[in-house]
Amino acid sequence: MQLLINIVLPVFAIIFAGWFAIRSEIMDKSAAKILNNYVYYFAVPPMLFLATAKVPAADIINADFILAFFLAIFAIMAITLAPYILRKSERPMDLMVLSLTTGWPNTIYMGIPIAYFLFGDKGTLPVVIATLSTNAVFIIALALVSGLADSGEKGIAKIWAFLSKAFFKNPVILAPTLGLLISHYQIGLPEAIYNLFEMVAPSAAPVALFSLGLSLYGLSIKENVLQVSWIAFQKLVLHPLIALGIVLWMDLEPFLAASVILMCALPTGSMVYVLAQQYNTRVELASSVIFLTTLGSLITLGITLPLLNAWN
């Protein structure tokens, strides 16, 4: 109960403050985009950079953590897609968005603050690994799926253009990758740069939560309630249970095991909605799942976090 009061409630209080800021007209909807851009381009990159630049490269590329994390993700994605594949009623991009509603956790806007408050400074590294690996894997998958719509050189060019933009202009990938190179080659940077990043990085967690609250205003369940509820149940309950089974089977050490389960217990990431809008497919389903999983995680994380804290 104490952990619920000390961590879960403050996290959701900040989210609610963002929602209330729009509801009470203290801010308007345009503030969501402004703060999202600040978090994505200015606050999170320094935090991700510091998390990788200050630790040995071998600790970042943790094969056991990555394997357990993705086994759980692919398992829940398979469960989500099974009925749609059997009916053969969806296009490839529809299936991609559907799978991401349970497979892509909100590691940036909720994983960062919760892992930090739960595990301290060491909690940031698993979030970085999860964020970097999911972005890399899913971006490649999205590029391939979108390129399948075209044939020959046109499809290849489309895939290359997508990957180039996603990897070389994506601060969430560039920042930790640069930090990894700094760590691996032991490159010294001026202290002023580290001081600058350490001033900005702490703003990532609270501003991300507040921005998430801004973004949630106006969202509601617009799709079939039973369908959305079933997907939310898969994301918030089945996914962490699958992760629990995998980490026990792999006999991961407690901190890594708890981190895998935490990443899988997070609600659906907002990037799924962005992608659904970009490809004009399953937009209302994506927004409805994000809305319901974010609200529902108040209950599920309230149960999960004390257990993870006791285990770790």
Secondary structure in CASP SS format (residue, H / E / C, confidence):
PFRMAT SS
TARGET T0000
AUTHOR 0000-0000-0000
METHOD secondary structure of the structure
MODEL  1
M C 1.00
Q H 1.00
L H 1.00
L H 1.00
I H 1.00
N H 1.00
I H 1.00
V H 1.00
L H 1.00
P H 1.00
V H 1.00
F H 1.00
A H 1.00
I H 1.00
I H 1.00
F H 1.00
A H 1.00
G H 1.00
W H 1.00
F H 1.00
A H 1.00
I H 1.00
R H 1.00
S C 1.00
E C 1.00
I C 1.00
M C 1.00
D C 1.00
K C 1.00
S H 1.00
A H 1.00
A H 1.00
K H 1.00
I H 1.00
L H 1.00
N H 1.00
N H 1.00
Y H 1.00
V H 1.00
Y H 1.00
Y H 1.00
F H 1.00
A H 1.00
V H 1.00
P H 1.00
P H 1.00
M H 1.00
L H 1.00
F H 1.00
L H 1.00
A H 1.00
T H 1.00
A H 1.00
K C 1.00
V C 1.00
P C 1.00
A H 1.00
A H 1.00
D H 1.00
I H 1.00
I C 1.00
N C 1.00
A H 1.00
D H 1.00
F H 1.00
I H 1.00
L H 1.00
A H 1.00
F H 1.00
F H 1.00
L H 1.00
A H 1.00
I H 1.00
F H 1.00
A H 1.00
I H 1.00
M H 1.00
A H 1.00
I H 1.00
T H 1.00
L H 1.00
A H 1.00
P H 1.00
Y H 1.00
I H 1.00
L H 1.00
R H 1.00
K C 1.00
S C 1.00
E C 1.00
R C 1.00
P H 1.00
M H 1.00
D H 1.00
L H 1.00
M H 1.00
V H 1.00
L H 1.00
S H 1.00
L H 1.00
T H 1.00
T H 1.00
G H 1.00
W C 1.00
P E 1.00
N C 1.00
T H 1.00
I H 1.00
Y H 1.00
M H 1.00
G H 1.00
I H 1.00
P H 1.00
I H 1.00
A H 1.00
Y H 1.00
F H 1.00
L H 1.00
F H 1.00
G H 1.00
D H 1.00
K H 1.00
G H 1.00
T H 1.00
L H 1.00
P H 1.00
V H 1.00
V H 1.00
I H 1.00
A H 1.00
T H 1.00
L H 1.00
S H 1.00
T H 1.00
N H 1.00
A H 1.00
V H 1.00
F H 1.00
I H 1.00
I H 1.00
A H 1.00
L H 1.00
A H 1.00
L H 1.00
V H 1.00
S H 1.00
G H 1.00
L C 1.00
A C 1.00
D C 1.00
S C 1.00
G H 1.00
E H 1.00
K H 1.00
G H 1.00
I H 1.00
A H 1.00
K H 1.00
I H 1.00
W H 1.00
A H 1.00
F H 1.00
L H 1.00
S H 1.00
K H 1.00
A H 1.00
F H 1.00
F H 1.00
K C 1.00
N C 1.00
P H 1.00
V H 1.00
I H 1.00
L H 1.00
A H 1.00
P H 1.00
T H 1.00
L H 1.00
G H 1.00
L H 1.00
L H 1.00
I H 1.00
S H 1.00
H H 1.00
Y C 1.00
Q C 1.00
I C 1.00
G C 1.00
L C 1.00
P C 1.00
E H 1.00
A H 1.00
I H 1.00
Y H 1.00
N H 1.00
L H 1.00
F H 1.00
E H 1.00
M H 1.00
V H 1.00
A H 1.00
P H 1.00
S H 1.00
A H 1.00
A H 1.00
P H 1.00
V H 1.00
A H 1.00
L H 1.00
F H 1.00
S H 1.00
L H 1.00
G H 1.00
L H 1.00
S H 1.00
L H 1.00
Y C 1.00
G C 1.00
L C 1.00
S C 1.00
I C 1.00
K C 1.00
E C 1.00
N C 1.00
V H 1.00
L H 1.00
Q H 1.00
V H 1.00
S H 1.00
W H 1.00
I H 1.00
A H 1.00
F H 1.00
Q H 1.00
K H 1.00
L H 1.00
V H 1.00
L H 1.00
H H 1.00
P H 1.00
L H 1.00
I H 1.00
A H 1.00
L H 1.00
G H 1.00
I H 1.00
V H 1.00
L H 1.00
W H 1.00
M H 1.00
D C 1.00
L C 1.00
E C 1.00
P H 1.00
F H 1.00
L H 1.00
A H 1.00
A H 1.00
S H 1.00
V H 1.00
I H 1.00
L H 1.00
M H 1.00
C H 1.00
A H 1.00
L C 1.00
P C 1.00
T E 1.00
G C 1.00
S C 1.00
M H 1.00
V H 1.00
Y H 1.00
V H 1.00
L H 1.00
A H 1.00
Q H 1.00
Q H 1.00
Y H 1.00
N C 1.00
T C 1.00
R C 1.00
V H 1.00
E H 1.00
L H 1.00
A H 1.00
S H 1.00
S H 1.00
V H 1.00
I H 1.00
F H 1.00
L H 1.00
T H 1.00
T H 1.00
L H 1.00
G H 1.00
S H 1.00
L H 1.00
I H 1.00
T H 1.00
L H 1.00
G H 1.00
I H 1.00
T H 1.00
L H 1.00
P H 1.00
L H 1.00
L H 1.00
N H 1.00
A H 1.00
W H 1.00
N C 1.00
END
